[in-house]
Amino acid sequence: MAKKQAVKKAARPAKNVARTSSASKVVKKVIKKKPAAKPVTKSSVARKPAAPKPVVAKAAPPKVVAPKPVVAEVESPARKKGVRKATITTGIRDAKPVRKLGRSRIPIDAPLDVVFQNDMQAKEAFMFLGIHSIRDLEQFNPDELVLRLTGPAKLTVGRIRKILAMNNRCLTGDEEFALEFQELLSRPRE
């Protein structure tokens, strides 16, 4: 034990020794201060000091935590004097940031003829719907545009089928409709 203490003291400089002194001077001073060694006896050699037992932390029983009541009002953090509001709220983020389109590259009142100048079918569709600016176009969702564009086409195809059926003609695979329509026309009206 005495040797271990001497080595430990030699590793650290003594407080009363100046920091500029070398390690050898420190070791010499420590050795000089060491008390005289005791004579070695049989009982001291045979008996070794007991090794320290490792400390085992006992597992605490699981604590039952009651749920905290939900507070309706959320308190805002205390605002320090001279601190801008933006710096206080910059650390608060949602779990998942929402992606945005960003700044628009065309003005809201831009004419559709200029924006879609290379797409003739789109220009015809806008002319058919009576839409002239981006503002007018953005009011529709995609499904509504499809319905408005295909509705008249469906009605036109229906009129074509009826006229062909009245003249004993039909489109390919549409004989059943022609027969039903002729039967409907031949019934007396009530």
Long-range contacts (C-beta under 8 A, 24 or more apart in sequence): 1-49, 2-34, 2-35, 2-37, 6-30, 6-31, 6-34, 106-134, 107-134, 108-133, 108-134, 108-135, 108-138, 109-133, 109-134, 109-135, 110-134, 112-137, 125-149, 128-152
